[in-house]
Every structure is written in C-alpha cells, then in structure tokens.
Amino acid sequence: MMAVTAEASHARTGARVDAGRWIRIGLLIAALLALPLVAPRYWIYFAGLLGINIIATHGLNIMMGYTGLLSLGHAAFVGVGAYTVAILQTYFGMPFWITVPLAGVSAAVIGVAFGLPSLRIRGLYLVIATLAAQFILQFVFVQWQSVTNGDVGLPVRPATVFGYALNNETRIYYLIVAAVIVMTVFARNVIRSRVGRAFMAIRERDLTAQVLGVEIVSYKLMAFALGSFYAGIAGALLAYFNQFVNPEQFGLLLSVFFLSAVIVGGMGSILGAILGAAFMTLLPELLREGSLLFGSVFSLDLGTVLTPLRETIFGLLIVSFLLLEPRGLAQLWKRARQKFSR
Amino acid sequence: MSPLQQFIEYSIVGIAAGGIYALIALGIIVIFKSSRTFNFAMGEMMMLSAYFFYAAAVTLALGPVLGMVVALIGSIAVALLIERVAIRPMLGRPFIAVVMVTFGIGSIIRGIVGMVWGPNDLQIPAILSRSPIMLGHVFVPGKTARAFAIAVVIVVALIAYLRYSRAGVALRAAAADAVTAYSMGIDVRRVIAFTWVIAAVTGCISGVLMANVNTLTPHLGMVALNVLAVVILGGMASIGGVLVSGFVIGWLEAITGLYLPTEFREITPYVLALIVLLVRPNGLFGSKEVERI
C-alpha cells in the first residue's frame, strides 16, 4: 500500500520535480564550465585532480559499495590505465581518443585476469587476489624496464583535440569535466538497471540472489570489470594530466586513498563517491596547509612527516566512518537536508 | 658447489627464515579462530613492537632484557586497545567491514611510526649472535638459525599452552561454537581479547627477531601481508596447516633468490597465492571454510 501511494504521489509531482532538477543540473554544468573564468589556476588544477579521483572512486564504489567486492589493488588498475596511455603513445603514437578507451579496456582485462579465479569462490580470496595485483603490477611497472623505463617512468605528451593541445590545467580541465559527467551518468544508469539491482542483490545475500535467478559469477565479473574499467579511464586521464607516469604514483597508499574515499563518502551511493573523492582530494591539501602553519611552530620536517600523517589520517577516517557512520557523508548530507527542508 | 647441494643449502636457510613467519601466522590464526577476524594489521603490530623495543632498549638505554619486557607490555596494551575500541564494536558486522577496519588500523600505525621514528633504517642492539652454525656441510647464518630456534620454542610453548590450559580450552570452545560456549559460562569477549594478547606476544617477538635479522624500518611489517596471503590460502582450518604455510613462504623466498633476481622475492608469495587460487581453489589443505558458488 505504502509503495503504491508513494508512487502515485511521485507521478503527480513528477513533472514539476523533474523541471526543478533539470534546472539545477543545468546550473551545475554552467558553473563547472565557467569555473576556469573566475577561479585561480591552482583551483583548476585541484578540480582536475578531483575529477580524476571521482572517476576512480566510482569504479571502486561499483565493486565495493554496490557489489560487496573488496579490492585492495585499485591503485594498480589505475596504474594499468596510465601505463597503457604512455605505452600506446610512446611506441605507437596513438591519439588520446584511442588510448583512453583502450586504457579502460586493458585495465578491465587485467582486472578480470586477477579476479577471475577468486570471483568463483566466496570469502576473502578476492581481497588476497587484489592485494596480489597491487604488488605484482607495481613490480611489473618497476621491473619491465625495456617498456616502462623502470623507476624513472615515461613522459606523456598532452592530448590534442582538433589540433588543439590540452597542455595546461584549464584545457585538460574541460576534458576531465566531460569525462566525469559521462562516467557519473553511466554509473548511475547501470546501477538503476537490472544489472545494478543484481549487483546489490549479490551484496546483500548472494545465495538468495542465486535462488532468484541472478547469475552470481557473471555479475561479479561484470562488476569487477566495470570497476577496473573506471580505474583505467581515471589512470589514462591522470597520465595526460601529469604528463608523465611512474610506478611510485600507484602504490598501496593510493589504494588506501580510494578505499577511504568510498568509505568516507558512503558505500553504495553515487553522490557518496563524489563527496568521498572531494573530501579525500581536499584533505591532503588542508593537511599541507595545516602542517605549514604548525610546522613552523614545532619546527617539523615537512617532507618526512607529511606522508605518514596522511597515512594516519586515511586510516583514522576508514576506521571511524566504519564504526560510527558506515553510510558515510552521503548519509550525513541526506540527514542535513531533511532537517533543513523541515 | 653442485646445484643440488646449493638447493639444499638454500632450502635449509629458507625454512629457518620461515620460523618467524610461522610465529606471525600463529598470531593471525588465533584471532581468526576466536572471532573470524582477519587481522590485516598484524604486520604493523609487529613493526610497532620492534620500535617499542628500540625506544626502550636504545633511546631509554634500558638494555635488551628490560627493553623486551617494555616492548611486550606496550604491544599487549596496544592490542587490547585495538580490540576494545575498534574490533569489539564491529562484532556481527560483515567480515569485509572488519577486514577494512584492521586494514585502516594498519595504516594508522604505519603513519604514527613514520611520524615518530621517521622513514630511515634504525639499528637495534644485537640480541642474536652472528656466529654461523654448521649443519653437516650446510652453513646457516647465525642470526637466522637463532631466530628460528627462538621462534620454534615460542610456537611450541604457545601451542602446548593453548592445548592444556583452561584459557586454551575456552578458546577452542569459543572457536567451535561461540553461542554454546557463551551459554556454558565462557566469556567469549574475554576469549577474543585474550587472542589479541597472544597475537601481540607473537607479533612482538617476531618483530624484534625480524629487526635483528634485517634492520628496523617502517616496512618491517610488510612481510605479515605476505604471510596472511599464504595463510588464508593454506586454509585457516588447522593450526598445523598454517604453520606449514609459514615455513613454505620462507623456503620459497630463499629458492626464488637462488634462481631469479632478488627483486622477485617480494612478489613470490603473491604469485604463489594466485597459482593456488587457480589450481586448488579449496586451499592447499582443503579447508571447509571455502564455499564454491
């Protein structure tokens, strides 16, 4: 009964709600496009970085938040995407509109190769497989020197659109904004489809899902491939954004970073992935500013303290959100809005 | 030296190095047995203990014996704190969430140690003699051999304790069926806290031994992740199987060092883990924990 009346009232107000919604979305996009006109370059740099992190976090959120597949190797799949771009560009001279999709595909293929054996079984095996992926892929980035150039890494030339090089923060910003919009809408639509409902059914109770006719193994594989694909796209954009790739960027700390982003934002929420990525991207910056302030007071050596400080805070965020607010910032946001609108 | 002789020598040294891994593995499995919790912070607990030892023995100049006592007390206190603050409230939550909590705790400890003691290697006082030991014709480095002996003694003592003491019986009862154990008057929460104490002790000893054989760095604990990976695949069902997994890792690392460049050693356990997943998804020792879907 409840559901029926709710639906009916939704149908009545539906048109009005939709209009308001489209206006808000339009305003948001206009604001995003206008941002470089008003904001300092430094902000645009962060906006670009944030966009890349949002895409990667969507990927982990699809795996972890929606399907319940924990991955400790997300950074390595981001690395696969970045290296795909660097390698295809350096050795085959491919343009970005080929390398970026291929980066997503190669990350998905490698992700599935690592995930396949353990996705067939329940339990902790996938965690171990992704941890193995993290260490083995990073090892490959460092050791396969003839291709990856070892610790030094590879330079990446800026992407060019219609002969127009995206060689500064503002220009690549637009590419990233476009990618974020496409990837966010796609993630949202997948989640609302039959596939997304299957993901959530597996997360909630896999046996029941199977009894109800959900092909668990193929949907798990799909979720894992999709999540890795997002990681690959994020990595590709990161390569063009930094204009270089090296193995150090894709260590375990970055995997912990994405894990924190999903947990802090709220597992199983598109808005959560965005909020989480934003929080985690801005946090190190605030930490840096904060430690610049306090560093002079306590005469700390910033270079050595900053990385462990980040590690500590990422860990604290993971633990305290899991303990105190497992549904993350998205839930806090929802609650705040409800209070506000009342 | 003939290839076979070399193989035997590397194998013996590797298995000796595996003693510490077996000790780590024991710490991981007792916690798993009592509460189905995979402790991804084991390596960091180990590393922190070694730094406690350093702080007491070197910074406060208390000497190795008092240093060890302080390290043990500190490690136990930290383990109890972790259990009380972060693990107990997670009882009944999905195991993936608990894994993430322990992973987060690991990150916190790594960060704190990095801030307090910095990223560089530190030298701790040598408690193990360097003089090598000859096994027939095989030459075993002194520190490795002595660390192995200590690890084996501790492992045997702990297993005997878990087998014959009241606390051990309570632990096994809680592991077999927590609800029944609880209704028979066993305080399951205390049993879980007790297993964290055991993990702290094995972590502390293995950490100090490890820092003695190699050096003291914030990366000291990374080996526990390797151990965890292999232990999970070895099957968490039996303590025996878990101990064997520890020795297998030590052996494999040594053998890899013999045939491949040394860099390959760091990924050996993970390659092994993936191979096991491919060919024997039920775990090496066929545990019943694994469910195919």
Interface residues (C-beta under 8 A of the other chain):
Chain A: G68 L70 L72 F114 P117 S118 R120 I121 R122 G123 L124 Y125 V127 I128 A129 L131 A132 F135 I136 F139 V142 Q143 D206 L207 Q210 I216 V217 V256 L259 S260 I263 T304 V305 T307 P308 L309 R310 E311 T312 I313 F314 G315 L316 L317 I318 V319 L322 L323 P326
Chain B: F38 A86 P89 M90 R93 P94 F95 I96 A97 V99 M100 V101 F103 G104 I105 G106 S107 I108 I109 R110 G111 I112 V113 G114 M115 G118 P119 P218 L225 L228 A229 I232 L233 E263 E266 I267 Y270 V271 A273 L274 L277 L278 P281 E289 V290 E291 R292 I293
